[in-house]
Amino acid sequence: MKNILTFLLSVFPLIAYPYEILEGKIESSVIYPGTVHTFKVSLPEGYDANADNALYVGFDGILYNAPEVIDSLISAGDIPPTVGVYLQPGTIKVGDMTYYNRSNEFDAIDSRMASFIETELLPAARSLVSHSGETVNFSDNPDMHAISGASSGGIAAFVVAWNRPDLFRRVYTTCGTYVSMRGGDLLPALVRKTEPKPLRLVIHDGSHDAWNPLFGHWYEQNLLLASSLKFAGYDLMTVWDDGNHSIRNGAILFPEAMKYLWKGYPEGITPGRSENDMLSVLLDGAGEWQLSDGVTETSDLAATYPDGNFRVEWEPGSSWIYSEFKNEDGEPVNRRKAYLLHDTSFSNPDVAGLAFDNNGNLYAATADGIQVLDQNGRVRVILPSPAPGNISGFAFIGNNLYLCIDNKWYSRTINATAHNPENGKVDVKSQGPA
């Protein structure tokens, strides 16, 4: 029946229809070269191109009967007027062969998909025109943006919002593949270490979800991610049942999930408070990132421990920071891999500078944020960058961190004091072997 109505609408655009479906294609992607992506856009009943419409992005096309459910929730006043954008994963055609780019796009934990949505998908969606000649319009406010997916689309939805809360802040995932396909199994650890972000989430899975001896246990990984999010203070609703790897139960839950994501609207979403003890200490009385005049001297890729007994240096192209001690003659000895950085790109953490505080903790400015490593070389805290872009400068002076991103300087105050070698050596209290 729906197909007949859609056909009639395409022929007789003045026919009344509860919602309107538009179709689009992206054939020259910069983020994913060689791929072709198709997508659909749903405009709700009574769509007004001049209104401050919310945005819903769904992976793997239209799932959960989303356009109908969204219309119903709008009518009930449970969510604001919402434009839906439904993306299919990319394919690559070579002769008669079709290659599928879904796992490369959806299972990865880096920021490529977020960049693709921002710079390619949403502009393409806005270029479409309704049958009545109205343009596709939705708010630029991230608090007005929700994103959702199932299976690999589920992890994609989470990762997009996790990497870019300036784009999306409301997330629904079902049967998410937070397993060891392309780094998804690392997400629970990253959540525990990272300063909380302004996200609200609904996570669903079933106890009979797919077990794959190569990649891990879907259900257990969803449980692990959820426990990490709770530890980190996120506004989170979890729903567990006895389902398998299917969107059936996720579709049943979808209306309730959407109402939870939009509860309290138009109030914005704010970060929670993490139980990470080192993070709590660093941020006690700390300020937010602010635009700054910057600094004249920045940190380099090496730093000396506060007591002066050894120095550290990043090994370019790797996730390792090496340390080397001095012998009685002051010569460097025992160079070793000592500090290990997180790198969601799995290619290069792109360190912009290193600095110690007076407690012997090492601060490394990386593409994944400022990573704070303890005396034993383990990342304990990640402070997200204040804006997307390339980090070209870093400094830690007094109680202030400074970052230069795309030629703009930002600063924030933290509850720690940078070690300044010009002030002499500092005896550091050991954090112990654990």
C-alpha positions in Angstrom: 0.0 0.0 0.0 2.8 2.4 0.9 4.5 1.8 -2.4 1.3 2.7 -4.3 0.8 5.9 -2.2 4.4 6.9 -2.8 4.0 6.4 -6.6 0.8 8.4 -6.6 2.5 11.2 -4.7 5.3 11.3 -7.2 2.8 11.7 -10.0 0.2 13.8 -8.2 2.2 15.8 -5.6 -0.9 17.7 -4.3 -2.3 14.5 -2.9 -2.5 14.7 0.9 0.0 12.3 2.6 1.0 12.2 6.3 4.7 12.6 5.5 6.8 13.0 2.4 9.8 10.9 1.4 12.6 12.4 -0.8 15.5 10.5 -2.3 19.1 11.5 -2.8 22.5 10.2 -3.8 26.1 11.0 -3.1 28.4 9.9 -5.9 31.7 11.7 -5.3 32.5 11.3 -1.7 35.7 12.9 -0.4 35.7 11.1 2.9 35.0 7.7 1.3 36.5 7.9 -2.2 34.9 5.8 -4.9 31.7 5.1 -2.9 28.1 5.7 -3.8 25.6 6.4 -1.0 21.9 6.7 -1.3 19.7 8.3 1.3 16.2 9.3 2.0 14.7 12.3 3.7 11.3 12.3 5.5 9.4 15.5 6.0 6.8 15.3 8.7 3.1 16.1 8.3 2.7 19.9 8.3 6.3 20.4 7.5 7.4 24.0 7.6 10.7 24.9 5.9 10.9 28.1 8.0 10.6 26.3 11.4 13.5 25.4 13.6 13.0 21.7 12.8 14.9 18.9 14.7 17.0 16.4 12.9 17.0 12.6 13.1 19.7 10.6 11.3 19.2 6.9 10.9 21.7 4.3 9.5 20.9 1.5 7.1 18.0 3.4 5.6 14.5 3.6 7.2 14.3 1.4 10.2 11.8 1.1 13.0 9.0 2.5 10.8 10.6 5.8 11.8 8.7 8.3 9.6 5.3 7.1 10.8 6.5 6.9 14.5 8.1 10.4 14.3 4.9 11.8 12.9 2.9 10.2 15.7 5.3 11.5 18.4 5.2 15.0 16.9 1.4 15.0 16.9 1.4 13.9 20.6 3.8 16.6 21.5 6.5 14.2 22.6 9.2 15.4 20.2 9.6 18.6 18.2 8.9 18.7 14.4 11.6 16.5 13.0 13.2 16.0 9.6 14.5 12.4 9.1 17.7 11.6 7.1 18.2 7.9 6.4 21.6 6.8 5.1 22.6 3.6 3.3 26.2 2.5 3.6 28.4 3.1 0.6 29.1 0.7 -2.2 31.9 0.6 -4.8 31.2 -0.7 -8.3 34.1 -2.1 -10.3 32.8 -3.7 -13.5 30.2 -6.2 -12.6 31.4 -6.5 -9.0 29.9 -4.6 -6.0 32.1 -4.0 -2.9 30.4 -3.1 0.3 31.9 -0.4 2.5 29.5 -0.8 5.4 31.9 -2.2 8.0 34.6 0.3 7.0 32.2 3.2 7.5 30.0 2.0 10.4 32.3 -0.1 12.7 35.3 2.3 12.7 35.7 4.4 15.9 37.4 7.4 14.3 35.7 10.6 13.2 35.4 9.9 9.5 31.6 9.2 9.6 31.0 12.3 11.6 32.9 14.3 9.0 31.0 12.6 6.2 27.6 13.4 7.8 28.6 17.0 8.5 30.3 17.9 5.2 28.6 15.6 2.6 25.3 14.0 3.8 23.6 16.9 5.5 24.4 19.4 2.7 23.1 16.9 0.2 19.9 16.5 2.2 19.5 20.2 2.4 19.8 20.4 -1.4 16.6 18.4 -1.9 13.3 20.1 -2.6 9.8 18.9 -1.5 7.1 18.2 -4.0 5.5 21.5 -3.1 8.8 23.3 -3.7 10.0 23.7 -0.1 13.7 23.3 0.8 14.8 20.8 3.4 15.6 22.7 6.6 16.6 21.7 10.1 18.3 23.3 13.0 22.1 23.5 13.4 21.8 23.2 17.1 23.3 19.8 18.3 20.7 19.6 21.1 18.2 19.4 18.2 19.9 16.4 16.6 19.3 12.7 17.3 21.1 9.8 15.7 20.3 6.1 15.7 21.2 2.7 14.3 21.2 -1.1 14.7 24.1 -3.5 14.8 27.0 -1.8 12.9 24.7 1.2 12.5 24.3 1.2 16.3 28.0 1.6 16.9 28.2 4.2 14.1 25.5 6.3 15.8 27.3 6.1 19.1 30.7 6.9 17.6 29.4 9.9 15.6 28.0 11.5 18.7 30.9 10.5 20.9 33.4 12.1 18.5 31.3 15.1 17.7 28.8 16.1 20.4 28.8 19.5 18.6 26.8 17.7 15.9 24.6 15.1 17.8 23.6 14.8 21.4 20.7 12.3 21.5 21.6 8.6 20.6 19.6 5.4 20.3 21.4 2.1 19.5 20.2 -1.4 19.4 22.3 -4.6 19.1 25.4 -2.3 18.7 28.6 -4.0 17.5 30.9 -2.8 20.3 33.2 -5.7 19.5 36.7 -6.1 18.1 35.9 -5.5 14.4 37.5 -2.1 14.1 38.2 -1.0 17.7 34.7 -1.0 19.1 35.8 -3.1 22.1 38.0 -0.2 23.2 35.1 2.2 23.6 34.2 1.2 27.2 37.7 2.1 28.4 37.7 5.4 26.5 34.4 6.3 28.1 35.8 5.7 31.6 38.8 7.9 31.0 37.2 10.7 29.1 35.7 13.9 30.5 31.9 13.5 30.2 30.3 14.9 27.1 26.8 16.4 26.7 25.0 13.2 25.5 21.8 11.4 26.3 21.6 7.8 25.3 19.3 4.8 25.0 21.1 1.4 24.6 19.2 -1.8 23.9 20.2 -5.4 23.3 19.1 -8.9 23.9 20.8 -11.7 25.8 20.7 -14.0 22.8 22.4 -11.4 20.5 25.0 -12.8 18.1 28.1 -14.5 19.5 30.9 -14.5 17.0 34.1 -16.3 18.2 36.2 -14.0 16.0 34.9 -10.7 17.3 33.3 -11.2 20.7 30.0 -11.3 22.4 27.6 -8.5 21.3 25.4 -8.6 24.4 28.3 -8.6 26.9 29.9 -5.7 25.1 26.7 -3.7 25.2 26.5 -4.4 29.0 30.2 -3.3 29.3 29.6 0.0 27.4 26.5 0.7 29.4 28.3 0.2 32.7 31.1 2.5 31.6 28.6 5.2 30.6 27.0 5.0 34.0 30.4 5.2 35.7 31.1 8.3 33.6 27.8 10.0 34.7 25.9 9.9 31.4 22.1 10.3 31.1 21.4 6.8 30.0 18.4 4.5 29.6 19.2 0.8 29.1 16.8 -1.9 28.0 17.8 -5.6 28.0 15.6 -8.5 26.9 16.0 -12.0 25.7 16.1 -11.1 22.0 18.7 -12.0 19.4 20.5 -10.0 16.7 17.4 -8.4 15.2 15.8 -5.0 14.9 12.4 -6.4 15.9 12.6 -5.5 19.6 14.5 -2.3 18.8 11.6 -1.2 16.6 9.1 -2.0 19.4 11.2 0.1 21.8 11.8 3.0 19.3 8.8 5.2 20.3 9.8 5.0 24.0 13.4 5.6 23.2 12.6 8.7 21.2 10.5 10.1 24.1 13.3 9.5 26.5 15.9 11.2 24.3 13.6 14.2 24.0 12.5 14.4 27.6 12.7 17.9 29.0 12.9 19.5 25.6 13.7 22.3 24.9 16.1 22.2 27.8 19.6 21.3 26.5 21.7 18.3 27.5 24.5 18.9 29.9 27.5 16.6 30.9 27.3 14.4 34.0 29.9 13.8 36.6 32.3 10.9 36.3 33.5 8.6 39.0 37.0 8.8 37.5 39.0 9.9 40.6 41.9 11.5 38.7 39.5 13.3 36.4 37.6 14.6 39.4 40.7 16.0 41.0 41.9 17.7 37.8 38.5 19.3 37.1 37.7 20.3 40.7 37.2 24.0 40.3 38.4 23.9 36.7 37.0 26.1 33.9 35.6 25.4 30.5 37.6 25.9 27.3 37.6 29.5 26.2 39.0 31.3 23.2 42.4 32.7 24.1 45.2 35.0 22.9 47.5 32.0 23.0 51.1 31.7 24.0 54.5 32.6 22.5 56.2 29.4 23.5 54.7 25.9 23.1 55.7 22.5 24.3 57.8 20.3 22.1 57.7 16.5 21.6 60.0 15.8 24.6 59.8 16.7 28.3 61.9 16.2 31.5 60.4 14.5 34.6 60.1 17.0 37.5 62.9 15.4 39.5 65.2 15.7 36.5 66.2 12.0 36.5 64.8 11.1 33.1 63.2 12.6 30.0 60.5 11.4 27.7 60.1 11.7 23.9 57.3 10.8 21.5 58.2 8.4 18.7 56.6 9.9 15.6 54.3 7.6 13.7 53.7 5.5 16.8 51.5 5.4 19.9 54.6 5.2 22.2 56.4 7.7 24.3 59.9 6.6 25.1 61.8 7.4 28.3 65.5 7.4 29.0 67.4 7.8 32.2 70.8 9.4 32.9 73.8 7.6 34.1 76.3 9.0 36.6 78.0 10.9 33.8 74.7 12.5 32.7 74.5 10.4 29.5 71.2 8.9 28.4 70.7 5.2 29.0 68.0 2.5 29.0 65.8 4.0 26.3 62.5 2.1 26.5 58.8 2.2 25.6 57.2 3.6 28.7 54.0 5.5 27.9 51.2 4.2 25.6 48.7 6.6 24.0 45.2 5.9 22.8 44.8 6.3 19.0 41.4 5.8 17.5 42.8 6.3 14.0 45.1 3.3 14.5 47.7 5.1 12.4 49.2 8.1 14.3 48.1 9.8 17.5 49.5 13.0 16.0 51.1 14.4 19.2 51.4 18.2 19.3 53.4 18.5 22.6 54.3 17.0 25.9 54.4 18.4 29.4 54.6 17.2 33.0 52.8 18.5 36.1 54.5 18.7 39.5 52.9 15.3 40.5 54.7 13.5 37.7 51.7 13.0 35.4 52.4 13.5 31.7 50.1 15.5 29.4 50.1 14.6 25.7 48.2 16.8 23.3 46.9 14.4 20.6 44.2 14.2 18.0 42.1 12.3 20.5 42.4 15.0 23.1 44.8 15.8 25.9 45.7 12.4 27.3 46.9 12.5 30.9 49.2 9.5 31.8 50.2 8.5 35.3 53.8 7.8 36.5 53.5 4.2 35.3 52.7 5.3 31.7 49.0 4.6 31.6 46.4 7.0 30.2 44.0 7.8 33.1 42.3 10.9 31.8 41.3 12.2 28.3 40.3 15.9 28.1 38.5 16.3 24.7 39.6 19.1 22.4 37.4 22.2 22.5 36.7 22.0 18.8 37.2 19.7 15.8 40.3 20.3 13.7 44.0 19.9 13.6 46.0 20.6 16.7 49.1 22.6 15.8 50.2 23.9 19.2 50.1 23.0 22.9 51.3 24.5 26.2 50.9 23.9 29.9 51.7 27.0 31.9 50.9 27.4 35.6 47.3 26.0 36.0 46.3 26.6 32.3 46.2 24.3 29.3 46.5 25.9 25.9 45.6 24.3 22.5 45.9 25.8 19.0 43.3 24.2 16.7 43.1 25.4 13.0 45.0 28.6 14.0 42.6 29.4 16.9 43.9 29.3 20.5 41.8 27.9 23.4 42.7 27.7 27.1 41.2 26.3 30.3 42.2 26.1 33.9 42.7 22.8 35.6 43.5 21.8 39.2 47.1 20.9 38.5 50.3 22.9 38.2 52.7 22.5 35.2 56.3 21.6 36.0 58.6 24.4 34.9 62.2 23.3 34.6 63.4 26.9 35.0 62.1 26.8 38.6 64.3 23.8 39.5 63.8 20.2 40.2 60.8 18.9 42.2 60.7 15.8 44.4 57.7 13.8 43.2 55.7 11.6 45.6 55.5 8.1 44.1 52.1 6.8 42.9 53.3 3.3 43.6 53.6 0.2 41.4 49.9 -0.4 40.9 
